[in-house]
């Protein structure tokens, strides 16, 4: 049995990380930018079906839901080199396109308003799985959408799928840099409570630590977010 994992990407940070994740996974499994197997790739054996499913024309499609309340990052994914691998029905962008303004409360309240549409996507992916293992969420706990909407989705996932594993890859704010958004600590505290209550496993990602790794180990001075996302 494949033991499928559904990936949920929430917010600008979550979708930026997710975009790099799928590009790297495609390279490792020999999947081309349009979802077809490269000549050197092997059929089966490497458990592609954990993260991908095959469409009727044998293309590999990620088991991914891409969510954001403002369109910039998702628009970049939909026009980028890997745009054809995603299921076009699994994108959700807020109708007003205004985002959550770095406000946990706005993101959480938006989750209540759009929950039905998003859960319909998740249910469809779950129903299409033979033996669902669980969910992987990619998000930031400092912004508005990843923290607020992400927190709401964690609660709903735990209620809807109580026996499935929920693992998050959560980007924490850089504590060595105060930044210019004063509400980041509040967003983080509110998100951490939901992580403790609803997630089975939380992988903490620290942008500051990743930047130090890129500089010290990879000798990349002033690494960009795209480079740290690749780590």
Long-range contacts (C-beta under 8 A, 24 or more apart in sequence): 1-130, 1-131, 2-47, 2-49, 2-50, 2-129, 2-130, 2-131, 3-50, 3-131, 3-132, 3-133, 4-49, 4-50, 4-51, 4-53, 4-63, 4-129, 4-130, 4-131, 4-132, 4-133, 5-50, 5-51, 5-63, 5-133, 5-134, 5-135, 5-136, 6-63, 6-64, 6-65, 6-122, 6-125, 6-126, 6-129, 6-132, 6-134, 6-135, 6-136, 7-51, 7-62, 7-63, 7-64, 7-65, 7-135, 7-136, 7-137, 7-138, 8-64, 8-65, 8-67, 8-122, 8-135, 8-136, 8-137, 8-138, 8-153, 8-157, 9-64, 9-65, 9-66, 9-67, 9-137, 9-138, 9-139, 10-67, 10-68, 10-137, 10-138, 10-139, 10-145, 10-146, 10-149, 10-150, 10-153, 11-67, 11-68, 11-69, 11-107, 11-139, 11-140, 11-143, 11-144, 11-145, 11-146, 11-147, 11-149, 11-150, 12-68, 12-70, 12-72, 12-73, 12-140, 12-143, 12-145, 12-146, 13-138, 13-139, 13-140, 13-143, 13-146, 13-171, 14-67, 14-137, 14-138, 14-139, 14-140, 14-146, 14-150, 15-66, 15-67, 15-68, 15-73, 15-74, 15-77, 15-138, 16-73, 16-225, 16-226, 16-229, 17-138, 17-169, 17-171, 17-205, 17-229, 18-64, 18-66, 18-138, 19-73, 19-76, 19-77, 19-80, 19-82, 19-229, 20-226, 20-229, 20-230, 21-138, 22-62, 22-64, 22-82, 22-85, 23-82, 24-230, 25-51, 25-62, 26-82, 26-85, 29-60, 31-60, 31-85, 33-81, 33-82, 33-84, 33-85, 34-59, 34-84, 34-85, 35-59, 35-60, 35-61, 35-84, 35-85, 36-60, 50-133, 53-128, 53-129, 59-85, 60-85, 61-85, 61-86, 61-87, 62-86, 62-87, 63-125, 63-129, 64-90, 65-90, 65-92, 65-118, 65-121, 65-122, 65-125, 66-90, 66-91, 66-92, 67-92, 67-118, 67-145, 67-149, 67-153, 68-92, 68-93, 68-94, 68-99, 68-145, 69-93, 69-94, 69-97, 69-98, 69-99, 69-100, 69-107, 69-110, 69-144, 69-145, 69-149, 70-94, 70-97, 70-98, 70-99, 70-145, 71-97, 89-121, 89-124, 90-121, 90-125, 92-117, 92-118, 92-121, 99-144, 99-145, 100-143, 100-144, 100-145, 100-148, 100-149, 101-144, 102-142, 102-143, 102-144, 102-181, 102-183, 102-184, 102-187, 103-144, 103-148, 103-183, 103-187, 104-144, 104-147, 104-148, 104-151, 104-183, 104-186, 104-187, 104-190, 104-191, 105-148, 106-144, 106-148, 107-143, 107-144, 107-145, 107-146, 107-147, 107-148, 107-149, 107-150, 107-151, 107-152, 108-148, 108-149, 108-151, 108-152, 109-148, 110-145, 110-148, 110-149, 111-148, 111-149, 111-151, 111-152, 111-153, 111-156, 112-152, 114-149, 115-152, 115-153, 115-156, 118-153, 119-156, 119-160, 122-157, 122-160, 123-160, 126-161, 132-161, 132-164, 133-164, 133-165, 134-161, 134-164, 134-165, 134-166, 134-167, 134-200, 135-161, 135-164, 135-165, 135-166, 135-167, 136-167, 136-168, 136-169, 137-166, 137-167, 137-168, 137-169, 137-170, 137-199, 138-168, 138-169, 139-168, 139-169, 139-170, 139-171, 140-170, 140-171, 141-170, 141-171, 141-172, 141-173, 141-187, 141-188, 141-191, 141-192, 141-195, 142-171, 142-172, 142-173, 142-181, 142-184, 142-187, 142-188, 143-184, 143-187, 144-187, 146-171, 147-187, 147-188, 147-190, 147-191, 148-187, 148-190, 148-191, 150-191, 150-194, 151-190, 151-191, 151-194, 154-194, 154-195, 154-198, 154-199, 155-194, 155-197, 155-198, 157-198, 158-197, 158-198, 165-200, 165-201, 166-198, 166-199, 166-200, 166-201, 167-199, 167-200, 167-201, 167-202, 167-203, 168-195, 168-199, 168-201, 168-202, 168-203, 169-203, 169-205, 170-195, 170-202, 170-203, 170-204, 170-205, 171-205, 171-206, 171-207, 172-204, 172-205, 172-206, 172-207, 173-207, 174-206, 174-207, 174-208, 175-208, 176-208, 177-208
